C-alpha cells in the first residue's frame, strides 16, 4: 500500500497503459443537455466519468467534466450509471455547473 502511495506521489517507472481513457459513447440528450459517457479504464474496471454539454444563447458549447468515484466491471453498466447520475446532477444543479468554481477565484498562475 505504501509503495503504491509513494509511487503516486513521486512517480513510477511504469507508464500508464496507452488508451487508458476509453472511446466516448454516443451522446444522450436530456432536457437540452448532452451527456457523453467516457469512462476511464483502470485495470479492467471502469470509472464513471464523462461530459455534460450544452449550447448557450450565442451557440458556444459549454462543457462540464463529470467524474465520480464509482468503479464498475462492465462498460455498458458504467455508461448507464453515468447517464443516471448526470441526469440527477442536471436536475439539482442546472446551469450553475458551468459557472466558475468560487474556490478557485483566488488562484493565480503567475
C-alpha positions as a printed NumPy array, in Angstrom:
array([[  0.   ,   0.   ,   0.   ],
       [  2.807,   2.424,   0.889],
       [  4.599,   1.574,  -2.321],
       [  1.51 ,   2.474,  -4.353],
       [  1.067,   5.732,  -2.427],
       [  4.711,   6.734,  -2.791],
       [  4.835,   5.834,  -6.474],
       [  1.76 ,   8.017,  -6.989],
       [  3.401,  10.928,  -5.216],
       [  6.887,  10.661,  -6.664],
       [  6.255,   8.941,  -9.969],
       [  6.872,   5.421, -11.05 ],
       [  8.933,   3.565, -13.614],
       [  5.725,   2.133, -15.089],
       [  3.921,   4.236, -17.651],
       [  0.143,   4.4  , -17.937],
       [ -1.228,   1.995, -20.49 ],
       [ -1.87 ,   3.656, -23.835],
       [ -5.566,   4.349, -24.304],
       [ -6.292,   4.352, -20.568],
       [ -9.311,   6.523, -21.306],
       [-11.881,   4.733, -23.42 ],
       [-13.634,   5.991, -26.514],
       [-16.609,   8.238, -25.826],
       [-20.054,   6.683, -26.068],
       [-22.851,   8.162, -28.156],
       [-24.361,  11.274, -26.597],
       [-27.651,  11.072, -24.703],
       [-29.97 ,  14.105, -24.894],
       [-31.617,  15.206, -21.626],
       [-33.528,  18.476, -21.098],
       [-31.404,  20.315, -23.669],
       [-28.127,  18.921, -22.307],
       [-25.896,  16.371, -23.985],
       [-24.491,  13.639, -21.741],
       [-21.431,  11.778, -23.046],
       [-20.001,   8.82 , -21.174],
       [-16.235,   8.378, -21.446],
       [-15.151,   6.152, -18.569],
       [-11.557,   5.627, -17.555],
       [-10.451,   2.009, -17.966],
       [ -8.466,   1.126, -14.854],
       [ -7.238,  -2.465, -14.781],
       [-10.454,  -3.935, -16.135],
       [-12.724,  -1.687, -14.082],
       [-14.46 ,   1.394, -15.469],
       [-14.608,   4.668, -13.549],
       [-17.833,   6.622, -14.079],
       [-16.82 ,   9.778, -15.946],
       [-17.734,  11.804, -18.982],
       [-19.024,  15.181, -20.117],
       [-22.153,  17.274, -19.811],
       [-22.504,  19.782, -22.649],
       [-24.99 ,  22.463, -23.609],
       [-25.023,  25.205, -26.218],
       [-25.525,  28.691, -24.755],
       [-27.575,  31.506, -26.33 ],
       [-24.671,  32.543, -28.599],
       [-24.188,  28.973, -29.854],
       [-20.993,  28.372, -27.887],
       [-20.788,  24.895, -26.365],
       [-20.393,  24.86 , -22.591],
       [-18.737,  21.768, -21.082],
       [-18.582,  20.315, -17.607],
       [-16.315,  17.357, -16.83 ],
       [-18.339,  14.894, -14.769],
       [-16.373,  12.346, -12.721],
       [-17.398,  10.066,  -9.905],
       [-15.514,   7.565,  -7.752],
       [-17.774,   4.654,  -8.748],
       [-15.999,   1.72 , -10.411],
       [-17.873,  -0.933, -12.388],
       [-16.697,  -4.125, -14.116],
       [-18.662,  -3.563, -17.358],
       [-18.617,  -0.694, -19.845],
       [-22.368,  -0.805, -20.546],
       [-23.249,  -0.639, -16.84 ],
       [-20.792,   2.219, -16.408],
       [-22.338,   4.177, -19.299],
       [-25.825,   3.642, -17.867],
       [-24.758,   4.764, -14.382],
       [-23.113,   7.909, -15.774],
       [-26.308,   8.876, -17.589],
       [-28.422,   8.324, -14.45 ],
       [-26.05 ,  10.314, -12.222],
       [-25.65 ,  13.101, -14.793],
       [-29.436,  13.443, -15.138],
       [-29.777,  13.806, -11.37 ],
       [-26.923,  16.351, -11.342],
       [-28.601,  18.367, -14.115],
       [-31.891,  18.347, -12.174],
       [-30.165,  19.508,  -8.97 ],
       [-27.589,  21.995, -10.292],
       [-28.714,  23.04 , -13.774],
       [-26.854,  25.88 , -15.493],
       [-24.802,  26.608, -12.356],
       [-22.47 ,  23.728, -13.276],
       [-20.922,  25.962, -15.941],
       [-20.133,  28.839, -13.559],
       [-16.524,  29.287, -12.381],
       [-15.637,  27.46 ,  -9.187],
       [-15.572,  30.106,  -6.404],
       [-12.991,  28.028,  -4.523],
       [-10.544,  28.81 ,  -7.315],
       [-11.317,  32.545,  -7.589],
       [ -8.099,  33.495,  -5.782],
       [ -5.862,  31.08 ,  -7.704],
       [ -3.223,  32.722,  -9.825],
       [ -0.939,  31.115, -12.387],
       [  1.662,  33.87 , -12.108]])
